[in-house]
Amino acid sequence: MESLEGNFRNLHYLFGAHLHQDWTIEGKTLSDVFEKSKALQNLSGGMRREAEALLTGEHDNHLLDDILFGQWGAGYEPEADGLDDWHHVLREIVRYCGRYTEVE
């Protein structure tokens, strides 16, 4: 599988630097992680576009799991935050990013 890090550098940063194995030290929920990180807020425009691109692509939950866990080393699990799957997580990321960016 081709690495997507270059095309999705903002999301790669989110999952690698903030949603790692010990992600709960960053916040108790995905929303907390965004609220506590100015760096994520500053990257929200690009992150939103990347999340939307993954949502509109033909990426099933299994492929997203392979990318986020296998390639990017994420430790975050959607179910731990009350979310259904990776598509739900990406929709939440789009929503949270919308708090910090104007509609383009």
Secondary structure, DSSP 4 states (H G I P E B T S, - for coil): ----TTTTHHHHHIIIIISSTTGGGT-SSHHHHHHH-HHHHHTHHHHHHHHHHHHHSS--HHHHHIIIIIIT-----GGGGT--SHHHHHHHHHHHHHTTS---
